[in-house]
Amino acid sequence: MAIDINSLSGGLQGGKIRNTAANGSKDEVAKKDAQPGNAPATKGDSVQISEEAMKLSNLAQSAPDIDQEKVAAIKAAIEDGSYQVDSQALAKNIIQFESGL
């Protein structure tokens, strides 16, 4: 079952009850809120991206696409038990990666 959350506000906006019959038209209410001293009840959110995050984002965007055929072939080999891991080469690569060489 879907619920329309847009209609659940019940006339609330900025913490004030809006009743166009009692307060006039929507335009008049908006004009009243736009006057100095009638600041909205909520502040806008902001996000700052660090320089390191920007570098990571650029690096991710420049990464090569994933070879779906190769991924599928490896998955199939793992599933049927024919995938072999060279433990010596794996250990060597881990050591190189961890030492930063």
RAFEN-V873556 format. One record per run of one state. SS is the DSSP state (H for helix, E for strand, L for the rest). FROM is the first residue (numbers start at 1). TO is the last residue. If there is no record, write none. Layout:
# RAFEN-V873556
SS/FROM/TO
SS/FROM/TO
This chain:
# RAFEN-V873556
L/1/4
H/5/9
L/10/11
E/12/13
L/14/15
E/16/17
L/18/19
H/20/23
L/24/25
H/26/33
L/34/50
H/51/62
L/63/67
H/68/80
L/81/86
H/87/99
L/100/101
